[in-house]
Amino acid sequence: MKAYSEMTKEELLAEQKQLNEEYQKYLAMNLHLDMSRGKPCKEQLDISMGMMDVLNSQQDLRSEDGTDCRNYGCLDGIPEAKVLLGDMMENHPDNIIIYGNSSLNVMFDTVSRAMTHGIMGNTPWCKLDKVKFLCPVPGYDRHFAITEYFGIEMIPVPMTEEGPDMDMVEQLVSSDASIKGIWCVPKYSNPGGVSYSDETVRRFAKLEPAAKDFRIFWDNAYGIHHLYEDKQDYLIEILAECKKEGHPDMVYKFASTSKISFPGSGIAALATSLNNLEDIKKQLKNQTIGHDKVNQLRHVRFFKDIHGMTEHMKKHADIIRPKFEMVEQVLEEGLGGLGIGSWTKPRGGYFISFDSLDGCAKEIVSRAKKAGVVMTGAGATWPYGKDPKDSNIRIAPTLPPVSELNTAAKLFVLCVKLVSVEKYLNA
């Protein structure tokens, strides 16, 4: 089939009629499918069930330094958990704090602490006239929700194939002291699946911010979440680069086991400089006496070390890789050559980013929802939920079973075609 832009009005009308007939069939199917968030499926959760058996009432629940994990204490995490997460994050255990189950919670706390008490002796952000954050787009909606919640002005920065537009980042950060941070998902980014190039990471490390308390919020959520053994993206370690450039305190690096073990009960970690750690612990000691050490111990005894974690992630990849490939195949078979959409083919992470014709994304998502397929809201990948082109849609293939996902993907393709035909007919 030729591109929609090359069709005559008669051809477009005939296409519209056929598509509407297909759409009516989907409406009659009474579907209830969810592709709205990047959740692991049941099979992924099942491969971690052995974690439930590594501890029982007969087990010695002391960590390797003798800490009784049932009791209070150990503010920054048990030593073996710091080693495990440190290896996962490529950071020394001395630079790690182990938290509870959610890295998003840690990010929220980090912004909140900066708002109320400032960073390393600098003025609390709440006492400043204006606080701004740079937001690579398309990006992670929950990052944007945090900064919006605190009334921080968000500035969109376009993503390229190598990461954020670093010319723009460098210019803004160096010239505006009210810019206090930037959100980053540097590996298999949400939703584009982009991994930052070596040059991009090095340019981040060389930033010369106008604000002394500027921080890079480096959310390495998908650091070991590869889809392929033979095609894996590599990311330069940002803390080491910043230290090399004389900016050791510029990064907060976040990660968790949420999509490795159990999203509801994993362990999260923050890696940063010793100066930042000292600053954070001043607040943390007033917030908690220590996080869940039994859960930390459970993770260490299940995975044992980073090699055990890496082998575990191969099992995840085997489960979700066919889902990504199937969605990509449906998109190619249904939309290839029509000129009405483009999409990413990530090597890891949890999402496929789809770009429709301008002005069509909200209507595509609405049509899909009406037919029983719930997707991430159009606009969610932009600050304030406002995609200026109304074109980006995040596809989350992991949760539905393959049969349901196939149906959902075909319906999505149909909705893209239907809305695109209408756009050309109304032009």
VOPAGU-2260 file (C-alpha; in pm, 1 decimal, decimal comma):
REM VOPAGU-2260
SITE   aa  ch    i         X         Y         Z
SITE  MET   A    0       0,0       0,0       0,0
SITE  LYS   A    1     125,1     347,5     -84,1
SITE  ALA   A    2     173,4     625,5     169,9
SITE  TYR   A    3    -141,6     801,4     287,7
SITE  SER   A    4       4,0    1135,3     177,3
SITE  GLU   A    5       4,7    1009,1    -182,4
SITE  MET   A    6    -356,0     883,4    -183,2
SITE  THR   A    7    -639,4    1058,5    -360,8
SITE  LYS   A    8    -945,3    1164,3    -163,6
SITE  GLU   A    9   -1139,4     870,8    -306,3
SITE  GLU   A   10    -869,5     628,1    -196,1
SITE  LEU   A   11    -862,9     780,0     151,7
SITE  LEU   A   12   -1241,2     753,4     180,3
SITE  ALA   A   13   -1232,3     387,9      75,9
SITE  GLU   A   14    -955,1     323,0     329,2
SITE  GLN   A   15   -1155,0     501,6     599,5
SITE  LYS   A   16   -1462,9     291,6     528,8
SITE  GLN   A   17   -1268,3     -34,2     555,9
SITE  LEU   A   18   -1091,5      77,2     873,9
SITE  ASN   A   19   -1418,4     178,3    1038,9
SITE  GLU   A   20   -1562,4    -164,5     965,6
SITE  GLU   A   21   -1260,2    -327,4    1130,4
SITE  TYR   A   22   -1285,4     -94,1    1428,0
SITE  GLN   A   23   -1649,0    -188,6    1483,3
SITE  LYS   A   24   -1542,5    -553,6    1508,4
SITE  TYR   A   25   -1297,1    -463,6    1785,8
SITE  LEU   A   26   -1566,2    -268,4    1969,3
SITE  ALA   A   27   -1784,1    -579,4    1965,0
SITE  MET   A   28   -1506,1    -788,6    2122,8
SITE  ASN   A   29   -1549,1    -608,5    2457,6
SITE  LEU   A   30   -1172,3    -610,6    2525,6
SITE  HIS   A   31   -1013,8    -518,6    2860,2
SITE  LEU   A   32    -638,8    -495,8    2795,5
SITE  ASP   A   33    -382,6    -286,1    2985,1
SITE  MET   A   34     -69,4    -146,5    2822,4
SITE  SER   A   35     -56,5     164,8    3036,3
SITE  ARG   A   36     252,6     104,5    3250,5
SITE  GLY   A   37     581,4     -80,1    3237,4
SITE  LYS   A   38     492,7    -359,3    3474,4
SITE  PRO   A   39     655,3    -702,8    3478,6
SITE  CYS   A   40     418,7    -983,6    3385,6
SITE  LYS   A   41     329,8   -1280,0    3608,1
SITE  GLU   A   42     596,0   -1500,9    3449,7
SITE  GLN   A   43     863,1   -1244,6    3535,9
SITE  LEU   A   44     745,9   -1227,5    3895,9
SITE  ASP   A   45     740,0   -1607,1    3914,4
SITE  ILE   A   46    1113,5   -1639,6    3843,8
SITE  SER   A   47    1186,4   -1452,9    4168,7
SITE  MET   A   48     965,0   -1671,0    4386,9
SITE  GLY   A   49    1268,6   -1859,4    4517,7
SITE  MET   A   50    1343,9   -1545,7    4714,9
SITE  MET   A   51    1056,1   -1643,0    4941,7
SITE  ASP   A   52    1243,3   -1957,3    5042,4
SITE  VAL   A   53    1593,4   -1830,1    5119,5
SITE  LEU   A   54    1492,0   -1710,7    5467,8
SITE  ASN   A   55    1287,9   -1897,6    5726,5
SITE  SER   A   56    1255,6   -1916,6    6104,0
SITE  GLN   A   57    1558,3   -2146,9    6127,7
SITE  GLN   A   58    1791,3   -1912,5    5939,0
SITE  ASP   A   59    2066,7   -1701,2    6090,5
SITE  LEU   A   60    1943,9   -1349,8    6011,8
SITE  ARG   A   61    2268,7   -1173,6    6087,8
SITE  SER   A   62    2454,6    -988,9    5814,6
SITE  GLU   A   63    2820,0   -1056,1    5749,3
SITE  ASP   A   64    2928,4    -786,7    5997,4
SITE  GLY   A   65    2717,0    -942,8    6271,4
SITE  THR   A   66    2422,6    -701,8    6251,3
SITE  ASP   A   67    2096,5    -867,8    6354,6
SITE  CYS   A   68    1875,8    -781,5    6055,8
SITE  ARG   A   69    1561,7    -823,5    6266,7
SITE  ASN   A   70    1654,0    -527,6    6484,4
SITE  TYR   A   71    1706,9    -153,1    6456,3
SITE  GLY   A   72    2014,4       7,7    6305,8
SITE  CYS   A   73    2235,8      12,2    5997,5
SITE  LEU   A   74    2117,5     343,2    5854,1
SITE  ASP   A   75    2278,6     303,8    5512,4
SITE  GLY   A   76    2222,8     -69,4    5457,9
SITE  ILE   A   77    2395,0    -396,9    5539,9
SITE  PRO   A   78    2744,3    -437,6    5385,6
SITE  GLU   A   79    2662,3    -725,1    5151,4
SITE  ALA   A   80    2361,3    -537,9    5008,6
SITE  LYS   A   81    2583,5    -237,2    4940,7
SITE  VAL   A   82    2826,7    -464,9    4757,3
SITE  LEU   A   83    2549,9    -626,1    4549,7
SITE  LEU   A   84    2382,7    -299,1    4450,9
SITE  GLY   A   85    2721,8    -133,1    4413,9
SITE  ASP   A   86    2825,0    -396,2    4160,9
SITE  MET   A   87    2492,8    -354,2    3979,9
SITE  MET   A   88    2541,4      24,7    3967,6
SITE  GLU   A   89    2918,2       5,2    3902,8
SITE  ASN   A   90    2997,8     201,4    4217,6
SITE  HIS   A   91    3203,5     138,0    4531,8
SITE  PRO   A   92    2999,3      23,0    4834,6
SITE  ASP   A   93    3128,1     323,6    5031,5
SITE  ASN   A   94    2937,4     548,8    4790,8
SITE  ILE   A   95    2605,6     364,5    4835,2
SITE  ILE   A   96    2301,9     404,3    5059,0
SITE  ILE   A   97    2048,0     122,1    5052,7
SITE  TYR   A   98    1688,7     238,6    5096,8
SITE  GLY   A   99    1347,0      72,0    5096,5
SITE  ASN   A  100    1168,1     -72,3    4796,0
SITE  SER   A  101    1129,4     234,9    4573,6
SITE  SER   A  102    1388,6     448,7    4394,3
SITE  LEU   A  103    1108,6     689,8    4301,8
SITE  ASN   A  104    1058,4     743,0    4675,1
SITE  VAL   A  105    1430,6     824,5    4708,6
SITE  MET   A  106    1409,7    1076,5    4423,9
SITE  PHE   A  107    1107,8    1242,2    4582,5
SITE  ASP   A  108    1290,4    1262,9    4917,3
SITE  THR   A  109    1598,0    1408,2    4748,0
SITE  VAL   A  110    1399,6    1688,5    4585,3
SITE  SER   A  111    1201,9    1744,9    4905,6
SITE  ARG   A  112    1520,8    1773,1    5114,4
SITE  ALA   A  113    1664,8    2025,6    4867,8
SITE  MET   A  114    1342,8    2226,6    4889,3
SITE  THR   A  115    1328,7    2244,7    5268,7
SITE  HIS   A  116    1693,5    2234,4    5377,5
SITE  GLY   A  117    1905,5    2296,6    5069,9
SITE  ILE   A  118    2199,0    2097,0    4936,2
SITE  MET   A  119    2531,0    2102,6    5120,6
SITE  GLY   A  120    2471,4    2435,1    5293,8
SITE  ASN   A  121    2317,8    2616,5    4997,5
SITE  THR   A  122    1991,6    2810,8    5022,9
SITE  PRO   A  123    1683,4    2587,8    5047,6
SITE  TRP   A  124    1505,4    2592,3    4714,4
SITE  CYS   A  125    1177,7    2694,4    4878,4
SITE  LYS   A  126    1337,7    3027,7    4973,7
SITE  LEU   A  127    1435,4    3111,2    4617,3
SITE  ASP   A  128    1221,7    3314,5    4378,9
SITE  LYS   A  129    1248,4    3056,7    4103,1
SITE  VAL   A  130    1366,2    2696,1    4075,1
SITE  LYS   A  131    1392,8    2520,7    3738,0
SITE  PHE   A  132    1467,1    2167,1    3615,3
SITE  LEU   A  133    1567,4    2045,4    3273,0
SITE  CYS   A  134    1351,0    1762,7    3142,5
SITE  PRO   A  135    1467,4    1554,8    2843,4
SITE  VAL   A  136    1165,4    1475,6    2625,1
SITE  PRO   A  137    1005,9    1242,1    2564,2
SITE  GLY   A  138    1073,9    1135,5    2922,1
SITE  TYR   A  139     946,7     963,1    3235,4
SITE  ASP   A  140     612,3    1099,4    3354,2
SITE  ARG   A  141     675,9    1022,8    3721,9
SITE  HIS   A  142     994,6    1231,5    3719,7
SITE  PHE   A  143     794,5    1521,9    3586,9
SITE  ALA   A  144     522,7    1461,5    3847,0
SITE  ILE   A  145     775,0    1507,7    4129,5
SITE  THR   A  146     905,0    1842,1    4008,6
SITE  GLU   A  147     555,6    1963,0    3923,6
SITE  TYR   A  148     438,2    1868,1    4274,4
SITE  PHE   A  149     701,4    2096,2    4428,1
SITE  GLY   A  150     619,0    2383,1    4192,6
SITE  ILE   A  151     949,3    2358,7    4007,8
SITE  GLU   A  152     944,1    2504,4    3656,8
SITE  MET   A  153    1025,3    2238,3    3397,7
SITE  ILE   A  154    1212,1    2313,8    3076,2
SITE  PRO   A  155    1185,5    2051,3    2799,1
SITE  VAL   A  156    1512,9    1946,9    2633,6
SITE  PRO   A  157    1486,7    1743,7    2309,7
SITE  MET   A  158    1627,4    1390,8    2308,9
SITE  THR   A  159    1856,4    1284,8    2026,2
SITE  GLU   A  160    1988,4     939,9    1936,4
SITE  GLU   A  161    2282,5    1007,8    2171,4
SITE  GLY   A  162    2085,3    1146,6    2466,3
SITE  PRO   A  163    1966,3    1497,5    2555,7
SITE  ASP   A  164    2061,1    1790,5    2329,6
SITE  MET   A  165    2384,3    1872,1    2511,7
SITE  ASP   A  166    2436,9    2205,8    2334,5
SITE  MET   A  167    2110,6    2320,2    2491,2
SITE  VAL   A  168    2189,7    2161,7    2829,3
SITE  GLU   A  169    2533,5    2325,8    2847,5
SITE  GLN   A  170    2401,8    2667,3    2746,4
SITE  LEU   A  171    2112,4    2666,2    2993,3
SITE  VAL   A  172    2299,6    2518,0    3290,7
SITE  SER   A  173    2594,2    2756,2    3257,8
SITE  SER   A  174    2384,2    3069,1    3216,3
SITE  ASP   A  175    2095,4    3029,4    3462,1
SITE  ALA   A  176    2159,0    2981,3    3835,3
SITE  SER   A  177    1792,1    2902,2    3894,7
SITE  ILE   A  178    1837,4    2571,4    3706,3
SITE  LYS   A  179    1903,7    2326,3    3987,2
SITE  GLY   A  180    1882,4    1988,4    3819,3
SITE  ILE   A  181    1812,1    1766,0    3522,2
SITE  TRP   A  182    1623,4    1437,7    3506,9
SITE  CYS   A  183    1807,9    1160,0    3322,2
SITE  VAL   A  184    1727,4     798,7    3236,3
SITE  PRO   A  185    2065,2     734,3    3074,3
SITE  LYS   A  186    2031,7     372,2    2966,7
SITE  TYR   A  187    1742,3     233,0    2761,7
SITE  SER   A  188    1560,3     555,5    2841,4
SITE  ASN   A  189    1191,5     577,7    2925,1
SITE  PRO   A  190    1025,4     581,2    2674,4
SITE  GLY   A  191    1269,6     608,4    2382,8
SITE  GLY   A  192    1507,3     324,5    2469,9
SITE  VAL   A  193    1802,9     557,4    2404,9
SITE  SER   A  194    2134,8     498,8    2581,1
SITE  TYR   A  195    2355,3     804,2    2625,0
SITE  SER   A  196    2669,1     803,9    2410,6
SITE  ASP   A  197    3018,1     825,1    2559,7
SITE  GLU   A  198    3043,5    1185,9    2443,0
SITE  THR   A  199    2712,2    1275,4    2607,9
SITE  VAL   A  200    2818,0    1130,4    2944,2
SITE  ARG   A  201    3152,5    1310,8    2924,8
SITE  ARG   A  202    2979,5    1639,1    2841,7
SITE  PHE   A  203    2757,2    1592,0    3145,8
SITE  ALA   A  204    3066,3    1545,5    3361,4
SITE  LYS   A  205    3221,1    1862,9    3218,5
SITE  LEU   A  206    2918,9    2084,1    3287,8
SITE  GLU   A  207    2998,0    2415,0    3455,5
SITE  PRO   A  208    2669,9    2502,7    3628,4
SITE  ALA   A  209    2589,4    2857,1    3731,9
SITE  ALA   A  210    2424,1    2707,6    4044,6
SITE  LYS   A  211    2659,2    2560,3    4307,1
SITE  ASP   A  212    2382,3    2319,8    4408,6
SITE  PHE   A  213    2302,2    2194,1    4058,0
SITE  ARG   A  214    2261,6    1816,3    4052,5
SITE  ILE   A  215    2221,7    1557,7    3778,5
SITE  PHE   A  216    1942,1    1318,7    3880,1
SITE  TRP   A  217    2077,3    1005,8    3709,4
SITE  ASP   A  218    1802,9     742,0    3722,9
SITE  ASN   A  219    1976,2     430,0    3593,5
SITE  ALA   A  220    1656,5     226,1    3620,6
SITE  TYR   A  221    1745,8     -11,5    3335,7
SITE  GLY   A  222    2119,1     -56,8    3390,8
SITE  ILE   A  223    2114,3    -436,8    3344,3
SITE  HIS   A  224    1780,8    -470,5    3163,0
SITE  HIS   A  225    1904,8    -596,1    2826,7
SITE  LEU   A  226    1679,4    -767,7    2573,6
SITE  TYR   A  227    1965,1    -933,5    2385,2
SITE  GLU   A  228    2286,1   -1104,2    2492,9
SITE  ASP   A  229    2469,1   -1011,7    2174,6
SITE  LYS   A  230    2334,7    -654,5    2136,9
SITE  GLN   A  231    2380,7    -463,2    2461,4
SITE  ASP   A  232    2429,3     -92,2    2513,4
SITE  TYR   A  233    2721,2      24,5    2725,9
SITE  LEU   A  234    2715,2     330,1    2949,9
SITE  ILE   A  235    3015,0     517,6    3087,6
SITE  GLU   A  236    3002,0     543,2    3468,8
SITE  ILE   A  237    2899,5     900,2    3550,6
SITE  LEU   A  238    3036,1     936,0    3906,3
SITE  ALA   A  239    3387,2     839,8    3794,8
SITE  GLU   A  240    3367,1    1082,2    3500,9
SITE  CYS   A  241    3252,5    1367,8    3724,1
SITE  LYS   A  242    3529,6    1298,4    3973,2
SITE  LYS   A  243    3781,6    1298,1    3689,0
SITE  GLU   A  244    3654,1    1638,6    3574,4
SITE  GLY   A  245    3671,2    1789,6    3923,3
SITE  HIS   A  246    3293,5    1778,8    3982,1
SITE  PRO   A  247    3260,1    1485,5    4226,2
SITE  ASP   A  248    2943,3    1614,7    4392,6
SITE  MET   A  249    2736,3    1688,8    4080,8
SITE  VAL   A  250    2546,7    1357,1    4052,8
SITE  TYR   A  251    2279,5    1167,0    4242,9
SITE  LYS   A  252    2258,3     821,3    4088,4
SITE  PHE   A  253    1947,7     611,0    4155,5
SITE  ALA   A  254    1866,0     244,8    4094,0
SITE  SER   A  255    1658,1     -37,7    4234,8
SITE  THR   A  256    1572,6    -405,1    4190,3
SITE  SER   A  257    1209,6    -317,1    4115,6
SITE  LYS   A  258    1210,1    -483,2    3772,8
SITE  ILE   A  259    1464,2    -744,5    3879,2
SITE  SER   A  260    1298,4    -907,3    4181,2
SITE  PHE   A  261     958,5    -776,0    4295,3
SITE  PRO   A  262     848,8    -420,2    4207,1
SITE  GLY   A  263     647,5    -397,1    4528,9
SITE  SER   A  264     925,8    -522,1    4755,1
SITE  GLY   A  265    1264,8    -476,3    4596,5
SITE  ILE   A  266    1549,7    -266,5    4732,2
SITE  ALA   A  267    1651,9      78,8    4611,6
SITE  ALA   A  268    1986,6     252,7    4628,4
SITE  LEU   A  269    2149,6     589,7    4580,8
SITE  ALA   A  270    2513,1     628,2    4477,0
SITE  THR   A  271    2689,2     961,4    4511,5
SITE  SER   A  272    2998,6    1136,2    4646,1
SITE  LEU   A  273    3105,4    1110,5    5009,8
SITE  ASN   A  274    3022,6    1480,8    5057,3
SITE  ASN   A  275    2669,8    1427,2    4928,2
SITE  LEU   A  276    2632,5    1113,6    5142,2
SITE  GLU   A  277    2725,2    1305,0    5455,3
SITE  ASP   A  278    2468,4    1572,5    5368,5
SITE  ILE   A  279    2197,8    1312,3    5300,1
SITE  LYS   A  280    2262,3    1112,9    5617,1
SITE  LYS   A  281    2205,8    1424,3    5830,6
SITE  GLN   A  282    1847,2    1418,6    5708,9
SITE  LEU   A  283    1809,4    1043,3    5688,2
SITE  LYS   A  284    1893,3     982,4    6054,4
SITE  ASN   A  285    1590,6    1193,8    6146,7
SITE  GLN   A  286    1367,8    1005,7    5904,7
SITE  THR   A  287    1450,6     645,2    5989,6
SITE  ILE   A  288    1667,8     424,9    6209,2
SITE  GLY   A  289    1719,5     193,4    5915,8
SITE  HIS   A  290    1536,3      39,9    5623,5
SITE  ASP   A  291    1419,0    -320,2    5586,5
SITE  LYS   A  292    1737,5    -519,4    5645,4
SITE  VAL   A  293    1558,7    -855,7    5631,5
SITE  ASN   A  294    1460,1    -776,8    5273,8
SITE  GLN   A  295    1814,1    -665,6    5195,4
SITE  LEU   A  296    1943,0    -997,1    5332,1
SITE  ARG   A  297    1680,8   -1187,4    5133,0
SITE  HIS   A  298    1799,7   -1028,0    4809,1
SITE  VAL   A  299    2166,5   -1100,2    4879,9
SITE  ARG   A  300    2107,4   -1463,5    4967,9
SITE  PHE   A  301    1889,3   -1516,9    4660,4
SITE  PHE   A  302    2115,8   -1348,8    4401,4
SITE  LYS   A  303    2443,2   -1411,0    4591,0
SITE  ASP   A  304    2637,5   -1170,4    4369,6
SITE  ILE   A  305    2620,3    -966,1    4051,0
SITE  HIS   A  306    2674,0   -1280,4    3841,0
SITE  GLY   A  307    2360,5   -1433,5    3990,3
SITE  MET   A  308    2173,1   -1113,6    3913,7
SITE  THR   A  309    2299,8   -1108,9    3555,1
SITE  GLU   A  310    2188,6   -1468,1    3498,5
SITE  HIS   A  311    1851,1   -1380,1    3648,3
SITE  MET   A  312    1813,0   -1091,1    3402,7
SITE  LYS   A  313    1867,3   -1330,3    3110,7
SITE  LYS   A  314    1550,2   -1509,2    3222,8
SITE  HIS   A  315    1363,4   -1177,6    3220,9
SITE  ALA   A  316    1490,7   -1107,3    2870,0
SITE  ASP   A  317    1376,9   -1447,2    2744,1
SITE  ILE   A  318    1024,1   -1369,4    2867,2
SITE  ILE   A  319     982,5   -1015,2    2735,0
SITE  ARG   A  320    1200,5   -1014,6    2421,0
SITE  PRO   A  321     935,5   -1201,0    2214,1
SITE  LYS   A  322     680,4    -940,9    2321,2
SITE  PHE   A  323     891,4    -650,8    2198,4
SITE  GLU   A  324     970,3    -828,3    1873,3
SITE  MET   A  325     606,4    -915,0    1816,8
SITE  VAL   A  326     491,6    -554,2    1869,8
SITE  GLU   A  327     765,9    -428,7    1637,0
SITE  GLN   A  328     656,3    -682,9    1375,3
SITE  VAL   A  329     289,3    -581,7    1400,2
SITE  LEU   A  330     386,8    -214,8    1368,3
SITE  GLU   A  331     603,7    -286,2    1064,0
SITE  GLU   A  332     344,5    -505,7     891,9
SITE  GLY   A  333      60,5    -264,9     961,3
SITE  LEU   A  334     226,8      74,8     922,5
SITE  GLY   A  335     545,4      21,3     722,7
SITE  GLY   A  336     560,1     251,7     421,9
SITE  LEU   A  337     242,2     443,8     507,1
SITE  GLY   A  338     430,7     748,4     636,9
SITE  ILE   A  339     201,6     791,2     937,0
SITE  GLY   A  340     420,8     677,5    1225,5
SITE  SER   A  341     769,8     591,0    1344,3
SITE  TRP   A  342     885,6     388,4    1641,0
SITE  THR   A  343    1194,7     283,1    1830,7
SITE  LYS   A  344    1349,5     -64,6    1837,6
SITE  PRO   A  345    1514,7     -70,8    2179,7
SITE  ARG   A  346    1782,9    -315,2    2289,3
SITE  GLY   A  347    1662,8    -302,7    2648,7
SITE  GLY   A  348    1437,7    -133,6    2900,7
SITE  TYR   A  349    1060,8    -152,4    2910,3
SITE  PHE   A  350     914,1      67,1    2639,1
SITE  ILE   A  351     871,3     137,9    2271,0
SITE  SER   A  352     830,5     504,5    2182,4
SITE  PHE   A  353     588,2     574,8    1897,3
SITE  ASP   A  354     550,2     904,3    1709,3
SITE  SER   A  355     232,4     961,6    1509,6
SITE  LEU   A  356     149,4    1242,9    1271,7
SITE  ASP   A  357     133,3    1573,3    1457,7
SITE  GLY   A  358    -195,6    1630,4    1636,0
SITE  CYS   A  359    -299,7    1264,9    1640,9
SITE  ALA   A  360    -164,4    1102,7    1959,4
SITE  LYS   A  361    -448,6    1190,8    2197,3
SITE  GLU   A  362    -711,9    1074,6    1953,2
SITE  ILE   A  363    -525,1     747,9    1884,3
SITE  VAL   A  364    -504,1     669,7    2256,5
SITE  SER   A  365    -869,9     767,0    2299,5
SITE  ARG   A  366    -982,8     536,6    2018,6
SITE  ALA   A  367    -780,7     248,9    2161,9
SITE  LYS   A  368    -930,2     303,9    2506,6
SITE  LYS   A  369   -1282,2     312,0    2365,2
SITE  ALA   A  370   -1215,1     -30,3    2210,2
SITE  GLY   A  371   -1080,3    -170,2    2537,8
SITE  VAL   A  372    -703,0    -111,7    2529,5
SITE  VAL   A  373    -570,0     126,0    2795,3
SITE  MET   A  374    -239,9     295,2    2711,1
SITE  THR   A  375     -26,8     559,5    2879,0
SITE  GLY   A  376    -202,4     891,2    2833,0
SITE  ALA   A  377     -83,9    1090,1    2531,5
SITE  GLY   A  378     124,7    1381,0    2654,4
SITE  ALA   A  379     244,0    1194,5    2963,5
SITE  THR   A  380     599,6    1185,3    2827,9
SITE  TRP   A  381     618,4    1566,3    2845,5
SITE  PRO   A  382     622,0    1805,2    3144,5
SITE  TYR   A  383     272,6    1907,3    3254,1
SITE  GLY   A  384     134,4    1639,1    3020,8
SITE  LYS   A  385     159,7    1879,9    2726,7
SITE  ASP   A  386     322,7    1737,6    2415,1
SITE  PRO   A  387     337,7    2043,4    2182,8
SITE  LYS   A  388     313,5    1822,5    1874,2
SITE  ASP   A  389      59,8    1578,6    2025,8
SITE  SER   A  390     251,2    1298,2    1858,8
SITE  ASN   A  391     433,5    1082,1    2116,6
SITE  ILE   A  392     282,1     763,0    2258,5
SITE  ARG   A  393     454,2     524,2    2500,1
SITE  ILE   A  394     393,1     154,8    2431,5
SITE  ALA   A  395     447,2     -81,0    2727,9
SITE  PRO   A  396     461,0    -442,0    2598,0
SITE  THR   A  397     566,2    -631,9    2911,5
SITE  LEU   A  398     250,0    -693,9    3116,5
SITE  PRO   A  399      -7,5    -853,6    2881,8
SITE  PRO   A  400      17,3   -1219,7    2774,9
SITE  VAL   A  401     145,2   -1259,2    2417,5
SITE  SER   A  402    -199,8   -1339,6    2275,2
SITE  GLU   A  403    -356,1   -1029,3    2432,2
SITE  LEU   A  404     -58,4    -816,0    2335,9
SITE  ASN   A  405     -94,5    -921,7    1973,0
SITE  THR   A  406    -459,4    -817,1    1976,4
SITE  ALA   A  407    -374,8    -487,6    2148,6
SITE  ALA   A  408     -93,8    -410,1    1902,2
SITE  LYS   A  409    -317,1    -476,6    1601,5
SITE  LEU   A  410    -590,0    -256,3    1747,2
SITE  PHE   A  411    -332,4      17,1    1810,1
SITE  VAL   A  412    -219,2      -2,2    1446,9
SITE  LEU   A  413    -581,5      21,5    1335,4
SITE  CYS   A  414    -635,9     331,7    1550,6
SITE  VAL   A  415    -322,8     493,5    1408,8
SITE  LYS   A  416    -448,4     432,6    1055,6
SITE  LEU   A  417    -800,0     553,3    1130,7
SITE  VAL   A  418    -694,4     879,0    1295,5
SITE  SER   A  419    -430,9     942,7    1027,8
SITE  VAL   A  420    -680,9     893,4     743,3
SITE  GLU   A  421    -916,2    1139,9     913,1
SITE  LYS   A  422    -633,3    1393,1     945,3
SITE  TYR   A  423    -563,1    1378,5     572,5
SITE  LEU   A  424    -931,7    1394,7     484,0
SITE  ASN   A  425    -978,7    1699,6     706,7
SITE  ALA   A  426    -668,1    1876,2     583,0
